[in-house]
Amino acid sequence: MTDELSRNEHIKDASNFLRGTLAEGLQDEVTGAITEDDQQLIKFHGMYLQDDRDLRPERARKKMEKAFAFMIRVRIPGGVVTPQQWLALDQVARDYANNTMRLTTRQTVQLHGIIKSNLKPTLKAMDAVVLSTIAACGDVNRNVMCNPNPFQSRAHAAAQDLAKVVSDHLLPATPAYREIWLDGEKIAGGEQEPDEPIYGKTYLPRKFKVVVAVPPSNDVDIFAHDLGYIAILDKKGEVSGWNVTVGGGMGMTHGEKDTYPRTADLMGFCKTQDAVKIAEAVVTVQRDWGDRKVRKHARLKYTIEDRGLDAFRAEVERRAGVKLGAPKPFKFTSTGDRYGWSQGDDGRGHLTLFVQSGRLIGRQMDALREIARFHDGDFRITPNQHIIVANVPTEKQNEVERIAREVGLLAPWSGLRRNSMACVALPTCGLALAESERYLPDLMTALDERLGAHGLSADDIVIRMTGCPNGCARPYLAEIGLVGKGPGRYNLYLGAAHDGSRLSKLYAEDVDHAGIVSTLDPIFKAYAAERETGEHFGEFVIRAGVVAKTGNGADFHANIGPKANRVAAE
């Protein structure tokens, strides 16, 4: 490792608490972009500078600047928004963001294609309905996710409360966001620096993600995140406390074995009254122990790999003034959403809709806007890129369902499609090596045809795709994971646990569409003929010797490829 701090550390240190020259850059009408340093700082404000890569060749031929625009990510703890907030986001999307909305794998909304001159009007429109983008990106704690399933309402209420209080507690304190985007009043004279008691002047070494889960549903993918809380219920169904997990993370780099995804460790058990103290302590230990020299080695997962879980737990306990108990028993059964209607304790209904890859456009956007105009409950974005129309009184349920059915928002028959996720990738993401959101539906159609031939159409098999190895759609925890390697080519991973507790294993490298289908078809055939009762696809491919069972952390790269490959050879 180098002895020098990474470039981002110098940018943060010189930024005057995330201000940089963002305000000045907004006034520059010569370019649709901002300076390179400000491109890093604006992430802390919930935005990324992007360009339309489909247009790059034509604009380059005409010697034009790239088609720059910004992606804005909203901060929505627990994914819950009111109908009024939904309508405001819908209007912003129509006015400034290419008439589309995207539900993300982190339980929030992304808006794409917002040009620089429209940034302030967009953020002001959000602020008017008490929404913000602060800390939705950047080296800080990002959007806190929680289990949105309302059928366990008391546990869900406790999870939502914890998600909100942790989110609020870990917000950056700098007034830069309000000053720059909302024309807030600056500190007189500028001589007084804001106090960042949790983050300090240079914030965290890398991004940080927190989730809250309520068993048996692991829809938040608890083991994929830096910090997690698993609800432990007493005999009355009340939350008695939380198992705490630390050190999960999905990102890696092709060809660099010192980078790898990692599932989180169980660190201990805490009472609800101590949960925020534990969160702050975990963040500050990572602030002080995390690698600020090599950014690819800066996530909490590497800190724990390097220092060891015991040392990390002891330091967290010391800073929090809390002694963690031993983890309590729990059981997850799946990572997917519970589609269709469920009923809450108060008799109101909750309808979970299906949104392919989270992309809302055209008639589907129109339908949700129509529902929001008469709905008096709320909307709950799921960690799987779908949405729940929640707390619907009996007299309105038929109308909600009718509108959703007419535009194809009810869950499909295909078990593979029901359990699918994709990142945005091309054309806007600058990191994408291959298609994801635009391609996965076509691939699933081809795979559904083969699954149907083997009698597996309705089987719940988790499939996820990303355009690069950073893992935004958590492909390494999918029973079938596809990670972009280059245009039209992917690495194929198999064997993750259906409940999200075990990583997958690389099975085939650099395969195209035909290769993916031809590789999976004989495995589907064998699964249909040889699986045991209740056995999920991820378990079968390990038992059948298709891939070796993966280890965690650095062991992710061990024993790559077929173990016996009996199935693929048939």
SULCORVEN-V676036 format. One record per helix or strand of 3 or more residues. SS is the DSSP state (H for helix, E for strand). FROM is the first residue (numbers start at 0). TO is the last residue. If there is no record, write none. Layout:
# SULCORVEN-V676036
SS&FROM&TO + SS&FROM&TO
This chain:
# SULCORVEN-V676036
H&6&12 + H&21&25 + H&35&43 + E&46&50 + H&52&60 + E&67&72 + H&76&78 + E&79&81 + H&82&95 + E&99&102 + E&108&113 + H&115&126 + H&152&168 + H&175&180 + H&187&189 + E&209&213 + H&221&223 + E&226&232 + E&238&245 + E&264&269 + H&271&288 + H&294&296 + H&299&306 + H&308&319 + E&339&342 + E&348&352 + H&355&357 + E&358&360 + H&362&373 + E&377&380 + E&386&391 + H&393&405 + H&414&417 + E&419&421 + H&436&452 + E&462&465 + H&474&476 + E&479&485 + E&488&493 + E&504&510 + H&512&529 + H&536&542 + H&552&556 + H&565&568
